[in-house]
Every structure is written in C-alpha cells, then in structure tokens.
C-alpha cells in the first residue's frame, strides 16, 4: 500500500470525522480512562498519523523514559505497516524521526511556564514548526484553572493542537451527571474534546462526551483491540 492510500484509509480519519473534522489548532483534547486501557497507544497512533503526513509532533511525557516512548512509536508503526503492507517503510521511518521531538519531564520539579518556554524555544530557535503537541502522563489532580488558561493561550498563540491522556480513579463514580470525568470538571471550559475509553468484553469502546461546543454523548464507530491496542473500525 502506498503512503497516500495508507493515510486516506487510516481509522484516524474516522476518529477525526467523529469530532467535527479533528481537534484543530489552539484546542485541547483529552483521552480519559482508568489505568492500563490504552490511552497512550491511541495518542501515539494520532501522532503517527500526523508524522506520516509529514507534520511535526512534540511528545511530552511525565511518566515514561524517552527510550520507552520511542519503542511505543516503533512497535505500533511496525505492526500497522505490516498489516497494511505499507511500501517504502524505511523512508517513512526516517521522515517520522526527523519530524518528532520527544521530551521527558518530572512534573514535581517543573512549572507549566518552564515547559511552555522550553517548547517555544524548540519551535522558534530550533525552527521546529510543530502542529501537534502530545502530553502523556500528566496528573490531573494537579490541574488548575490557571494552568489550563496558560496552556490554552499557548496553544492558540502557537497554533498547536494539544492532546492529553487522563487517568481516571479506580473508585466510583468517576463521571458527573453530564458524563464529564469529575477530575476535569473545573477545567472543562478549556477543553474542546473529551473521549472516554471504556473496556467491554472483547474490545475497548471509544465514546465522545464532549465534542467542541456539544456535550451530547456520541459513540465513535471505532474500537481498540485489547490485544494489540490498535484502533480499528467497529
């Protein structure tokens, strides 16, 4: 399969269609679930889709070493490429590596202002014109309105779209009456898209609980294979 066809047939196209064509620049999106359901895998697949299209991606991790994140990208890309019989794999891999920046922070020791300054320096001084920011492992119990005001302003200024993972508590309930994760309630006005990952008997279900200005719940026609953690059509 040629790269162009691979991009066109990617399940990420269906993901984007389910959220009004995508997250879009200046907006925050969150993938939420309890621990170990597949949030990081979905984020990496979103990032890979951008990279294969030739866009630049910055991946910030608060809970994994850089080498571990790289292995996520390599393993998921190799599995998808094998399944789709993708051509020119090595050439695409080289492009992806050039267009990807991975950063690792200890959230206890760094402020949101320091992170923003670092990313701005990479984008301006390093001429790394990224379109997508991936933030994995942030502890939303630390989330404040002030922090997400700054993040939202930063994304709008730089025209980045920002995707987070959010780990929900093991206790019940985790959602409020509108279906919004309780841990996100205070900062919900700053979030454009919230997608829940819900484990079922044989698959992991993707459900939109905030779709830009709409709080109407909607099921994505997608699922996550619990064995490979790859996105597939339901």
Residue frames as a rotation matrix with the C-alpha (Angstrom) as fourth column:
UNK 1
0.577 0.817 0.000 0.00
0.817 -0.577 0.000 0.00
0.000 0.000 -1.000 0.00
UNK 2
-0.255 -0.631 0.733 1.29
0.577 -0.707 -0.409 3.46
0.776 0.318 0.544 -0.92
UNK 3
-0.848 -0.184 -0.496 1.59
0.525 -0.414 -0.744 6.11
-0.068 -0.891 0.448 1.80
UNK 4
-0.832 0.553 0.045 -1.20
-0.522 -0.807 0.275 8.28
0.189 0.205 0.960 0.32
UNK 5
-0.046 0.832 -0.553 -3.69
-0.255 0.525 0.812 5.39
0.966 0.178 0.188 0.39
UNK 6
-0.391 -0.221 -0.893 -2.49
0.728 0.520 -0.447 4.41
0.563 -0.825 -0.043 3.86
UNK 7
-0.991 0.009 -0.134 -3.28
0.070 -0.818 -0.572 7.93
-0.115 -0.576 0.809 5.13
UNK 8
-0.553 0.827 -0.101 -6.67
-0.683 -0.381 0.623 8.03
0.477 0.414 0.775 3.41
UNK 9
0.158 0.635 -0.756 -7.74
-0.113 0.772 0.625 4.66
0.981 -0.013 0.194 4.86
UNK 10
-0.833 -0.531 -0.153 -6.42
0.106 0.119 -0.987 5.25
0.543 -0.839 -0.043 8.37
UNK 11
0.013 0.853 -0.522 -9.01
0.888 0.230 0.397 4.81
0.459 -0.469 -0.755 11.16
UNK 12
-0.587 -0.266 -0.765 -7.79
0.627 -0.747 -0.222 8.19
-0.512 -0.610 0.605 12.40
UNK 13
-0.914 0.345 0.212 -9.88
-0.053 -0.621 0.782 9.68
0.401 0.704 0.587 9.54
UNK 14
-0.004 0.946 -0.323 -12.98
0.445 0.292 0.847 8.22
0.896 -0.140 -0.422 11.23
UNK 15
-0.152 -0.160 -0.975 -11.74
0.982 -0.137 -0.131 9.45
-0.112 -0.978 0.178 14.62
UNK 16
-0.932 -0.275 -0.236 -11.44
0.247 -0.959 0.139 12.97
-0.264 0.072 0.962 13.20
UNK 17
-0.639 0.752 0.162 -14.83
0.012 -0.201 0.980 12.82
0.769 0.628 0.119 11.49
UNK 18
0.071 0.678 -0.732 -16.41
0.802 0.398 0.446 11.94
0.594 -0.618 -0.515 14.85
UNK 19
0.060 -0.103 -0.993 -15.08
0.808 -0.579 0.109 15.18
-0.586 -0.809 0.048 16.39
UNK 20
0.818 0.449 -0.359 -16.07
0.179 -0.793 -0.583 17.69
-0.547 0.412 -0.729 13.72
UNK 21
0.892 -0.447 0.064 -13.11
0.022 -0.099 -0.995 17.04
0.451 0.889 -0.079 11.46
UNK 22
-0.014 -0.942 -0.334 -10.48
0.613 0.256 -0.748 16.95
0.790 -0.216 0.574 14.18
UNK 23
0.118 -0.024 -0.993 -9.29
0.963 -0.242 0.120 18.75
-0.243 -0.970 -0.005 17.28
UNK 24
0.633 0.055 0.772 -7.98
0.517 -0.772 -0.370 21.82
0.575 0.634 -0.517 15.37
UNK 25
-0.390 -0.907 0.159 -5.25
0.568 -0.373 -0.734 24.31
0.725 -0.196 0.660 16.24
UNK 26
-0.579 0.040 0.815 -5.50
-0.464 -0.838 -0.288 26.09
0.671 -0.545 0.503 19.57
UNK 27
0.443 0.878 0.182 -7.63
-0.726 0.232 0.647 23.41
0.526 -0.419 0.740 21.19
UNK 28
-0.632 -0.544 0.552 -7.16
-0.770 0.520 -0.370 20.84
-0.085 -0.659 -0.747 23.97
UNK 29
0.345 0.697 -0.628 -8.34
-0.629 0.669 0.397 17.25
0.697 0.258 0.669 23.63
UNK 30
-0.367 -0.424 0.828 -8.31
-0.913 0.337 -0.231 14.57
-0.181 -0.840 -0.511 26.33
UNK 31
0.013 0.283 -0.959 -8.39
-0.312 0.912 0.265 10.79
0.950 0.296 0.100 26.16
UNK 32
-0.286 -0.028 0.958 -9.64
-0.949 -0.128 -0.288 9.53
0.131 -0.991 0.010 29.52
UNK 33
0.471 0.441 -0.764 -9.88
-0.234 0.898 0.373 6.07
0.850 0.003 0.526 31.06
UNK 34
0.881 -0.244 0.405 -8.79
-0.341 0.267 0.901 4.07
-0.328 -0.932 0.152 34.05
UNK 35
0.036 -0.997 -0.062 -5.19
-0.833 -0.064 0.550 2.89
-0.552 0.032 -0.833 34.11
UNK 36
-0.658 -0.556 0.508 -3.95
-0.251 0.798 0.548 0.42
-0.710 0.233 -0.665 31.50
UNK 37
0.317 0.891 0.326 -6.80
0.154 0.291 -0.944 0.69
-0.936 0.349 -0.045 28.99
UNK 38
0.053 -0.362 0.931 -4.84
0.957 0.283 0.056 2.06
-0.284 0.888 0.362 26.01
UNK 39
0.835 0.319 -0.448 -4.76
0.254 -0.946 -0.200 5.86
-0.488 0.054 -0.871 26.19
UNK 40
0.048 -0.907 -0.418 -1.08
-0.365 -0.405 0.838 6.17
-0.930 0.113 -0.350 25.32
UNK 41
-0.528 -0.210 0.823 -1.50
0.550 0.654 0.520 3.82
-0.647 0.727 -0.230 22.38
UNK 42
0.469 0.769 0.434 -4.29
0.860 -0.286 -0.422 5.96
-0.201 0.571 -0.796 20.93
UNK 43
0.743 -0.261 -0.617 -2.22
-0.141 -0.961 0.238 9.13
-0.655 -0.090 -0.751 21.41
UNK 44
-0.341 -0.935 0.099 0.74
-0.142 0.156 0.978 7.53
-0.929 0.319 -0.186 19.65
UNK 45
-0.298 0.294 0.908 -1.49
0.861 0.494 0.123 6.46
-0.413 0.818 -0.400 16.76
UNK 46
0.837 0.534 -0.121 -2.80
0.458 -0.804 -0.378 10.03
-0.299 0.261 -0.918 16.42
UNK 47
0.399 -0.781 -0.479 0.80
-0.406 -0.620 0.672 11.27
-0.822 -0.074 -0.565 16.45
UNK 48
-0.465 -0.581 0.668 1.93
0.291 0.612 0.735 8.66
-0.836 0.536 -0.116 13.92
UNK 49
0.321 0.672 0.667 -0.84
0.898 0.007 -0.439 9.70
-0.300 0.740 -0.602 11.56
UNK 50
0.910 -0.034 -0.413 0.41
-0.071 -0.995 -0.075 13.30
-0.408 0.098 -0.908 11.72
UNK 51
0.037 -0.999 -0.035 4.02
-0.379 -0.047 0.924 12.23
-0.925 -0.021 -0.381 11.22
UNK 52
-0.296 -0.097 0.950 3.23
0.660 0.698 0.277 10.04
-0.691 0.709 -0.142 8.22
UNK 53
0.689 0.604 0.399 1.51
0.715 -0.482 -0.505 13.07
-0.113 0.634 -0.765 6.66
UNK 54
-0.033 -0.833 0.553 4.78
0.761 -0.380 -0.526 14.98
0.648 0.403 0.646 7.06
UNK 55
0.617 0.300 0.728 3.71
-0.188 -0.842 0.506 17.14
0.764 -0.449 -0.463 10.02
UNK 56
-0.534 -0.845 -0.012 5.89
-0.091 0.072 -0.993 17.76
0.841 -0.529 -0.115 13.06
UNK 57
0.641 0.724 -0.253 4.88
0.089 0.258 0.962 16.48
0.762 -0.639 0.101 16.51
UNK 58
-0.483 -0.697 0.530 6.17
-0.578 -0.201 -0.791 17.28
0.658 -0.688 -0.306 20.01
UNK 59
0.415 0.557 -0.719 5.57
0.161 0.733 0.661 14.48
0.895 -0.390 0.215 22.52
UNK 60
-0.332 -0.436 0.836 5.83
-0.741 -0.427 -0.517 15.41
0.583 -0.792 -0.181 26.22
UNK 61
0.259 0.381 -0.888 5.83
0.239 0.865 0.441 12.58
0.936 -0.327 0.133 28.76
UNK 62
0.148 -0.145 0.978 5.57
-0.859 -0.510 0.054 12.91
0.491 -0.848 -0.200 32.53
UNK 63
0.518 0.177 0.837 5.72
-0.723 0.614 0.317 9.21
-0.458 -0.769 0.446 33.35
UNK 64
0.856 -0.232 0.462 7.95
0.371 0.898 -0.237 7.37
-0.360 0.374 0.855 30.87
UNK 65
-0.069 -0.965 -0.254 11.58
0.072 -0.258 0.963 7.50
-0.995 0.048 0.088 29.78
UNK 66
0.087 0.053 -0.995 12.31
-0.849 -0.519 -0.102 8.68
-0.522 0.853 0.000 26.23
UNK 67
-0.828 -0.477 -0.295 13.54
-0.561 0.696 0.448 5.25
-0.008 0.536 -0.844 25.13
UNK 68
-0.670 0.664 0.332 10.25
0.377 0.689 -0.619 3.69
-0.640 -0.289 -0.712 26.28
UNK 69
0.245 0.768 -0.592 8.23
-0.221 -0.550 -0.805 6.23
-0.944 0.328 0.035 24.27
UNK 70
-0.280 -0.439 -0.854 10.35
-0.929 -0.101 0.357 5.59
-0.243 0.893 -0.380 21.18
UNK 71
-0.981 -0.086 0.173 9.62
-0.061 0.988 0.143 1.88
-0.183 0.130 -0.975 21.49
UNK 72
-0.137 0.991 0.006 5.87
0.227 0.038 -0.973 2.68
-0.964 -0.132 -0.230 21.58
UNK 73
0.293 0.213 -0.932 6.18
-0.719 -0.593 -0.361 4.51
-0.630 0.776 -0.021 18.27
UNK 74
-0.585 -0.630 -0.511 8.32
-0.810 0.419 0.410 1.82
-0.044 0.654 -0.756 16.66
UNK 75
-0.890 0.232 0.393 6.19
0.126 0.953 -0.277 -1.12
-0.439 -0.197 -0.877 17.78
UNK 76
0.088 0.990 -0.106 2.86
0.156 -0.119 -0.981 0.44
-0.984 0.070 -0.165 16.79
UNK 77
0.198 -0.059 -0.978 4.16
-0.854 -0.500 -0.143 1.71
-0.481 0.864 -0.149 13.44
UNK 78
-0.791 -0.577 -0.204 5.73
-0.604 0.684 0.409 -1.66
-0.096 0.446 -0.890 12.60
UNK 79
-0.661 0.604 0.445 2.52
0.334 0.768 -0.547 -3.51
-0.672 -0.212 -0.709 13.40
UNK 80
0.356 0.813 -0.462 0.33
-0.116 -0.452 -0.885 -1.13
-0.927 0.368 -0.067 11.38
UNK 81
-0.027 -0.457 -0.889 2.76
-0.942 -0.285 0.176 -1.12
-0.334 0.843 -0.423 8.45
UNK 82
-0.926 -0.316 0.204 2.89
-0.261 0.930 0.258 -4.92
-0.271 0.186 -0.944 8.45
UNK 83
-0.320 0.891 0.321 -0.88
0.389 0.432 -0.814 -5.27
-0.864 -0.136 -0.485 8.50
UNK 84
0.623 0.599 -0.503 -1.36
-0.117 -0.564 -0.817 -2.74
-0.773 0.568 -0.282 5.69
UNK 85
0.322 -0.595 0.736 1.65
0.867 0.498 0.023 -3.91
-0.380 0.631 0.676 3.65
UNK 86
0.875 0.015 -0.483 2.97
-0.034 -0.995 -0.093 -0.34
-0.482 0.098 -0.871 3.57
UNK 87
0.604 -0.674 0.424 5.64
0.717 0.229 -0.658 0.43
0.347 0.702 0.622 0.97
UNK 88
0.031 -0.734 0.678 8.87
0.173 -0.664 -0.727 2.41
0.984 0.140 0.107 1.50
UNK 89
0.784 0.374 -0.496 8.82
0.494 0.108 0.863 1.75
0.376 -0.921 -0.100 5.24
UNK 90
0.024 -0.864 -0.503 12.41
0.980 -0.078 0.181 2.80
-0.196 -0.497 0.845 5.96
UNK 91
-0.657 -0.215 0.723 11.98
0.491 -0.850 0.193 6.09
0.572 0.481 0.664 4.10
UNK 92
0.325 0.864 0.385 8.78
0.063 -0.426 0.902 6.85
0.944 -0.269 -0.193 6.06
UNK 93
0.643 -0.147 -0.752 10.50
0.757 0.277 0.592 5.94
0.121 -0.950 0.289 9.34
UNK 94
-0.462 -0.886 -0.027 13.33
0.886 -0.460 -0.061 8.39
0.042 -0.052 0.998 8.64
UNK 95
-0.419 0.413 0.809 10.80
0.134 -0.853 0.505 11.14
0.898 0.320 0.302 7.91
UNK 96
0.637 0.741 -0.211 8.95
0.267 0.044 0.963 10.35
0.723 -0.670 -0.170 11.15
UNK 97
0.274 -0.628 -0.729 12.11
0.960 0.132 0.247 10.51
-0.059 -0.767 0.639 13.25
UNK 98
-0.711 -0.551 0.437 13.05
0.615 -0.789 0.005 13.89
0.342 0.272 0.900 11.74
UNK 99
-0.355 0.687 0.634 9.60
-0.121 -0.706 0.698 15.29
0.927 0.171 0.334 12.45
UNK 100
0.652 0.599 -0.465 9.23
0.321 0.338 0.885 14.00
0.687 -0.726 0.028 16.02
UNK 101
-0.400 -0.715 0.574 10.52
-0.383 -0.439 -0.813 15.61
0.833 -0.545 -0.098 19.21
UNK 102
0.444 0.504 -0.741 10.23
0.439 0.599 0.670 13.66
0.781 -0.623 0.045 22.47
UNK 103
-0.349 -0.492 0.797 10.61
-0.462 -0.650 -0.604 15.39
0.815 -0.579 0.000 25.83
UNK 104
0.135 0.329 -0.935 10.51
0.626 0.703 0.338 13.95
0.768 -0.630 -0.111 29.33
UNK 105
-0.320 -0.176 0.931 9.75
-0.477 -0.819 -0.319 15.95
0.819 -0.546 0.179 32.49
UNK 106
-0.619 0.199 -0.759 9.26
0.727 0.512 -0.458 15.20
0.297 -0.836 -0.462 36.17
UNK 107
0.075 0.741 0.667 6.07
0.404 -0.635 0.659 17.11
0.912 0.220 -0.347 36.91
UNK 108
0.663 0.131 -0.737 7.01
0.748 -0.115 0.653 17.57
0.001 -0.985 -0.174 40.57
UNK 109
-0.022 -0.866 -0.500 10.04
0.713 -0.364 0.599 19.65
-0.701 -0.343 0.626 39.61
UNK 110
-0.903 -0.302 0.306 8.87
0.428 -0.555 0.713 21.84
-0.045 0.775 0.631 36.72
UNK 111
-0.335 0.796 -0.505 6.23
0.004 -0.535 -0.845 24.51
-0.942 -0.285 0.176 36.24
UNK 112
0.444 0.576 0.687 3.88
0.734 0.207 -0.647 24.92
-0.514 0.791 -0.331 33.30
UNK 113
0.878 -0.167 -0.448 5.66
-0.303 -0.919 -0.252 28.21
-0.370 0.357 -0.858 32.50
UNK 114
-0.128 -0.988 0.089 9.01
-0.596 0.148 0.789 26.41
-0.793 0.048 -0.607 32.21
UNK 115
-0.233 0.115 0.966 7.50
0.532 0.847 0.027 23.77
-0.814 0.520 -0.258 29.92
UNK 116
0.792 0.593 0.148 5.91
0.469 -0.434 -0.769 26.41
-0.392 0.679 -0.622 27.71
UNK 117
0.581 -0.652 -0.487 9.19
-0.632 -0.739 0.235 28.35
-0.513 0.171 -0.841 27.46
UNK 118
-0.364 -0.753 0.548 11.05
-0.226 0.642 0.733 25.17
-0.903 0.143 -0.404 26.51
UNK 119
0.049 0.465 0.884 8.57
0.772 0.544 -0.329 24.25
-0.634 0.699 -0.333 23.77
UNK 120
0.923 0.271 -0.273 8.53
0.082 -0.831 -0.550 27.81
-0.376 0.485 -0.789 22.44
UNK 121
0.184 -0.943 -0.279 12.33
-0.674 -0.327 0.662 27.77
-0.715 0.067 -0.696 22.23
UNK 122
-0.431 -0.293 0.853 12.28
0.268 0.862 0.431 24.49
-0.862 0.414 -0.293 20.30
UNK 123
0.394 0.707 0.587 9.69
0.793 0.062 -0.606 25.83
-0.465 0.705 -0.536 17.88
UNK 124
0.982 0.007 -0.188 11.30
-0.066 -0.923 -0.378 29.25
-0.176 0.384 -0.906 17.32
UNK 125
0.279 -0.957 -0.077 15.05
-0.798 -0.276 0.536 28.89
-0.534 -0.088 -0.841 17.93
UNK 126
-0.489 -0.485 0.725 15.11
-0.116 0.860 0.498 25.35
-0.865 0.160 -0.477 16.59
UNK 127
-0.500 0.366 -0.785 12.76
-0.861 -0.304 0.407 26.09
-0.090 0.880 0.467 13.68
UNK 128
-0.969 0.246 -0.003 10.67
0.246 0.969 0.009 23.07
0.006 0.008 -1.000 14.65
UNK 129
-0.676 0.736 -0.039 7.28
-0.726 -0.656 0.206 24.11
0.126 0.167 0.978 13.31
UNK 130
-0.949 0.315 0.009 5.14
0.300 0.914 -0.273 21.51
-0.094 -0.256 -0.962 15.06
UNK 131
-0.500 0.860 0.101 1.39
-0.436 -0.351 0.829 21.23
0.748 0.371 0.550 14.54
UNK 132
0.583 0.717 -0.382 0.56
-0.107 0.534 0.839 18.76
0.806 -0.448 0.388 17.31
UNK 133
-0.460 -0.638 0.617 1.52
-0.752 -0.089 -0.653 18.56
0.472 -0.765 -0.439 20.99
UNK 134
0.319 0.463 -0.827 1.08
0.064 0.860 0.507 15.23
0.946 -0.215 0.245 22.80
UNK 135
-0.338 -0.389 0.857 1.05
-0.823 -0.320 -0.470 15.29
0.457 -0.864 -0.211 26.62
UNK 136
0.300 0.381 -0.874 1.08
-0.047 0.921 0.386 11.90
0.953 -0.075 0.294 28.30
UNK 137
-0.114 -0.344 -0.932 1.03
0.767 0.565 -0.303 11.10
0.631 -0.750 0.199 31.99
UNK 138
-0.677 -0.064 0.734 0.00
-0.278 -0.900 -0.335 14.46
0.682 -0.431 0.591 33.42
UNK 139
-0.687 0.428 -0.587 -1.68
0.721 0.508 -0.472 14.00
0.096 -0.748 -0.657 36.80
UNK 140
-0.316 0.631 0.708 -4.99
0.261 -0.660 0.704 15.84
0.912 0.408 0.044 36.52
UNK 141
0.516 0.377 -0.769 -5.31
0.839 -0.039 0.543 16.00
0.175 -0.925 -0.337 40.30
UNK 142
-0.373 -0.733 -0.568 -2.73
0.732 -0.609 0.306 18.79
-0.570 -0.302 0.764 39.82
UNK 143
-0.430 0.224 0.875 -4.86
0.772 -0.412 0.485 20.57
0.469 0.883 0.004 37.22
UNK 144
-0.330 0.346 -0.878 -5.88
0.544 -0.691 -0.477 24.16
-0.771 -0.635 0.040 37.96
UNK 145
0.744 0.636 0.204 -7.84
0.573 -0.451 -0.685 26.74
-0.343 0.627 -0.699 36.03
UNK 146
0.603 -0.580 -0.548 -4.75
-0.477 -0.813 0.336 28.98
-0.640 0.059 -0.766 35.98
UNK 147
-0.397 -0.801 0.448 -2.62
-0.099 0.523 0.847 26.22
-0.913 0.292 -0.286 34.43
UNK 148
-0.244 0.339 0.909 -5.09
0.835 0.550 0.018 25.44
-0.494 0.763 -0.417 31.67
UNK 149
0.852 0.355 -0.384 -5.69
0.165 -0.879 -0.448 29.12
-0.497 0.318 -0.808 30.94
UNK 150
0.138 -0.904 -0.404 -1.96
-0.628 -0.396 0.670 29.30
-0.766 0.161 -0.623 30.21
UNK 151
-0.554 -0.329 0.764 -1.95
0.254 0.808 0.532 26.09
-0.793 0.489 -0.364 28.15
UNK 152
0.357 0.798 0.485 -4.95
0.793 0.016 -0.610 27.24
-0.494 0.602 -0.627 26.10
UNK 153
0.811 -0.102 -0.576 -3.35
-0.229 -0.961 -0.153 30.63
-0.538 0.256 -0.803 25.45
UNK 154
-0.224 -0.974 0.028 -0.07
-0.478 0.134 0.868 28.97
-0.849 0.181 -0.496 24.47
UNK 155
-0.377 0.145 0.915 -1.78
0.618 0.775 0.132 26.59
-0.690 0.615 -0.381 22.02
UNK 156
0.718 0.691 0.083 -3.71
0.555 -0.496 -0.668 29.48
-0.421 0.526 -0.739 20.46
UNK 157
0.559 -0.580 -0.592 -0.54
-0.490 -0.808 0.329 31.57
-0.669 0.106 -0.736 20.11
UNK 158
-0.484 -0.872 0.076 1.50
-0.524 0.358 0.772 28.77
-0.701 0.334 -0.631 18.52
UNK 159
0.186 0.686 -0.703 -1.41
-0.982 0.160 -0.104 27.22
0.041 0.710 0.703 16.57
UNK 160
-0.888 -0.406 -0.214 -0.75
-0.367 0.908 -0.200 23.82
0.276 -0.099 -0.956 18.11
UNK 161
0.411 0.909 -0.068 -3.43
-0.590 0.323 0.740 21.28
0.695 -0.264 0.669 18.92
UNK 162
-0.566 -0.681 0.465 -2.82
-0.763 0.219 -0.608 19.58
0.312 -0.699 -0.644 22.26
UNK 163
0.409 0.654 -0.637 -3.83
-0.323 0.756 0.569 16.02
0.853 -0.027 0.521 23.14
UNK 164
-0.381 -0.447 0.809 -3.62
-0.914 0.049 -0.403 14.80
0.141 -0.893 -0.427 26.76
UNK 165
-0.252 0.373 -0.893 -4.16
0.244 0.917 0.315 11.47
0.936 -0.139 -0.323 28.46
UNK 166
-0.246 0.250 0.937 -6.10
-0.882 -0.459 -0.109 11.49
0.403 -0.852 0.333 31.73
UNK 167
-0.700 -0.028 -0.714 -6.10
0.163 0.967 -0.197 8.52
0.695 -0.254 -0.672 34.11
UNK 168
0.136 0.868 0.477 -9.37
-0.576 -0.322 0.751 8.16
0.806 -0.377 0.457 35.99
UNK 169
-0.450 -0.275 0.850 -9.60
-0.890 0.210 -0.404 6.92
-0.067 -0.938 -0.339 39.57
UNK 170
-0.861 0.109 -0.496 -10.45
0.003 0.978 0.210 3.28
0.508 0.179 -0.843 40.30
UNK 171
-0.757 0.611 -0.229 -13.20
0.327 0.052 -0.944 4.43
-0.565 -0.790 -0.239 42.65
UNK 172
-0.454 0.709 0.539 -16.77
0.687 -0.107 0.719 5.18
0.567 0.697 -0.439 41.56
UNK 173
0.779 0.355 0.517 -18.26
0.535 0.053 -0.843 7.40
-0.327 0.933 -0.148 40.38
UNK 174
-0.366 -0.928 -0.067 -15.70
0.691 -0.319 0.648 8.91
-0.623 0.191 0.759 38.00
UNK 175
-0.724 0.197 0.661 -18.19
0.501 -0.510 0.700 10.82
0.475 0.838 0.270 35.80
UNK 176
-0.837 0.506 -0.209 -20.62
-0.179 -0.614 -0.769 13.58
-0.517 -0.606 0.604 36.68
UNK 177
0.002 0.958 0.288 -24.26
0.194 0.282 -0.940 13.74
-0.981 0.058 -0.185 35.56
UNK 178
0.615 0.176 -0.769 -23.20
-0.624 -0.488 -0.610 15.17
-0.483 0.855 -0.190 32.16
UNK 179
0.947 -0.274 0.168 -20.75
0.320 0.851 -0.416 12.33
-0.029 0.447 0.894 31.57
UNK 180
0.497 -0.807 0.320 -17.69
-0.395 -0.539 -0.744 14.53
0.773 0.243 -0.586 32.16
UNK 181
0.049 -0.560 -0.827 -14.90
0.685 0.622 -0.380 13.00
0.727 -0.548 0.414 34.26
UNK 182
0.865 0.374 -0.336 -15.16
0.491 -0.486 0.723 14.55
0.107 -0.790 -0.604 37.73
UNK 183
0.134 -0.909 -0.394 -11.41
0.749 -0.167 0.641 15.25
-0.649 -0.381 0.659 37.81
UNK 184
-0.677 -0.391 0.623 -11.89
0.730 -0.466 0.500 17.50
0.095 0.794 0.601 34.73
UNK 185
0.271 0.962 -0.034 -14.95
0.962 -0.269 0.034 19.45
0.023 -0.042 -0.999 35.92
UNK 186
0.409 -0.099 -0.907 -13.19
0.384 -0.883 0.270 22.65
-0.827 -0.459 -0.323 36.92
UNK 187
-0.482 -0.714 -0.507 -11.15
-0.216 -0.464 0.859 22.92
-0.849 0.524 0.069 33.71
UNK 188
-0.147 0.498 0.855 -13.82
0.737 0.631 -0.241 21.57
-0.659 0.595 -0.460 31.32
UNK 189
0.783 0.487 -0.388 -14.47
0.134 -0.741 -0.659 25.03
-0.607 0.464 -0.645 29.76
UNK 190
0.183 -0.813 -0.553 -10.87
-0.780 -0.463 0.422 24.98
-0.599 0.354 -0.719 28.43
UNK 191
-0.669 -0.378 0.640 -11.21
-0.042 0.879 0.475 21.53
-0.742 0.291 -0.604 26.86
UNK 192
-0.372 0.507 -0.778 -12.65
-0.914 -0.345 0.212 21.13
-0.161 0.790 0.592 23.37
UNK 193
0.258 0.398 -0.881 -12.83
-0.601 0.780 0.177 17.34
0.757 0.484 0.440 23.07
UNK 194
-0.332 -0.313 0.890 -13.10
-0.872 0.460 -0.164 14.55
-0.359 -0.831 -0.426 25.66
UNK 195
0.188 0.313 -0.931 -13.06
-0.655 0.746 0.119 10.91
0.732 0.588 0.345 24.57
UNK 196
0.223 -0.049 0.974 -13.58
-0.868 0.444 0.221 8.05
-0.443 -0.895 0.057 27.03
UNK 197
-0.410 -0.343 -0.845 -12.03
-0.613 0.790 -0.023 4.62
0.675 0.509 -0.534 26.55
UNK 198
0.122 0.612 0.781 -14.37
-0.966 0.254 -0.047 2.02
-0.227 -0.749 0.622 28.03
UNK 199
-0.862 -0.500 -0.086 -13.42
-0.507 0.841 0.188 -1.68
-0.021 0.206 -0.978 28.30
UNK 200
0.359 0.928 -0.099 -16.07
-0.933 0.359 -0.010 -4.11
0.027 0.096 0.995 27.08
UNK 201
0.747 -0.004 0.665 -15.96
-0.229 0.938 0.262 -7.91
-0.624 -0.348 0.699 26.97
UNK 202
0.480 -0.517 0.708 -13.97
0.760 0.648 -0.041 -8.29
-0.438 0.558 0.705 23.72
UNK 203
-0.038 -0.463 0.886 -12.87
0.786 -0.561 -0.259 -4.76
0.616 0.687 0.385 22.84
UNK 204
-0.498 -0.135 -0.857 -12.31
0.671 -0.685 -0.282 -1.24
-0.549 -0.716 0.432 24.13
UNK 205
0.302 0.791 0.532 -15.05
0.949 -0.301 -0.091 1.22
0.088 0.533 -0.842 23.19
UNK 206
-0.847 -0.531 -0.029 -14.40
0.531 -0.847 -0.009 4.89
-0.019 -0.023 1.000 22.29
UNK 207
0.221 0.975 0.009 -17.09
0.965 -0.221 0.139 7.37
0.137 -0.022 -0.990 23.35
UNK 208
-0.649 -0.371 0.664 -17.14
0.371 -0.917 -0.150 11.14
0.664 0.149 0.733 22.86
UNK 209
0.025 0.663 -0.748 -18.52
0.998 -0.055 -0.016 13.00
-0.052 -0.747 -0.663 25.89
UNK 210
0.369 0.139 -0.919 -17.54
0.094 -0.989 -0.112 16.49
-0.925 -0.045 -0.378 24.74
UNK 211
-0.041 -0.284 0.958 -17.37
0.972 0.211 0.104 17.41
-0.232 0.935 0.267 21.07
UNK 212
-0.718 -0.303 0.627 -16.27
0.440 -0.896 0.070 21.02
0.540 0.326 0.776 20.84
UNK 213
-0.751 0.422 0.508 -19.34
-0.584 -0.783 -0.214 23.05
0.308 -0.457 0.834 21.86
UNK 214
0.244 0.906 -0.347 -21.58
-0.611 0.421 0.671 20.00
0.753 0.048 0.656 22.25
UNK 215
-0.561 -0.350 0.750 -21.96
-0.814 0.398 -0.423 17.92
-0.150 -0.848 -0.508 25.42
UNK 216
0.620 0.779 -0.098 -24.11
-0.779 0.596 -0.192 15.33
-0.091 0.196 0.976 23.65
UNK 217
-0.078 -0.644 0.761 -22.68
-0.432 0.710 0.556 11.86
-0.898 -0.286 -0.334 24.06
UNK 218
0.663 0.269 -0.698 -21.72
-0.748 0.197 -0.634 10.01
-0.033 0.943 0.332 20.91
UNK 219
0.525 -0.459 0.717 -20.22
0.085 0.866 0.493 6.62
-0.847 -0.198 0.494 20.15
UNK 220
-0.113 -0.629 -0.769 -17.31
-0.901 -0.262 0.347 6.56
-0.420 0.732 -0.536 17.74
UNK 221
0.898 0.402 -0.178 -17.63
-0.438 0.783 -0.442 3.80
-0.038 0.475 0.879 15.10
UNK 222
0.075 -0.958 -0.277 -14.21
-0.532 0.196 -0.823 2.63
0.843 0.209 -0.495 16.31
UNK 223
0.992 0.111 0.062 -12.79
-0.110 0.493 0.863 0.24
0.065 -0.863 0.501 18.84
UNK 224
0.081 -0.988 0.132 -9.46
-0.981 -0.103 -0.166 -0.62
0.177 -0.116 -0.977 20.35
UNK 225
0.485 -0.025 -0.874 -8.22
-0.098 0.992 -0.083 -4.17
0.869 0.126 0.479 20.06
UNK 226
0.876 -0.111 0.469 -7.35
-0.481 -0.152 0.863 -5.14
-0.024 -0.982 -0.186 23.69
UNK 227
0.724 -0.639 0.260 -4.51
0.564 0.765 0.310 -7.37
-0.397 -0.078 0.915 22.48
UNK 228
-0.048 -0.764 0.643 -2.69
0.969 -0.191 -0.154 -5.03
0.241 0.616 0.750 20.06
UNK 229
0.005 0.210 -0.978 -4.21
0.582 -0.796 -0.168 -1.72
-0.813 -0.568 -0.126 21.31
UNK 230
-0.951 -0.256 0.172 -4.64
0.276 -0.458 0.845 -0.67
-0.138 0.851 0.507 17.68
UNK 231
-0.328 0.850 -0.412 -7.59
-0.486 -0.526 -0.698 1.46
-0.810 -0.029 0.585 16.55
UNK 232
-0.960 0.103 0.262 -9.96
0.271 0.582 0.766 -0.35
-0.074 0.807 -0.587 14.20
UNK 233
-0.538 0.843 0.012 -13.40
-0.670 -0.436 0.601 0.18
0.512 0.315 0.799 12.72
UNK 234
-0.558 0.414 0.719 -16.14
-0.579 0.428 -0.695 -1.25
-0.595 -0.804 0.001 14.94
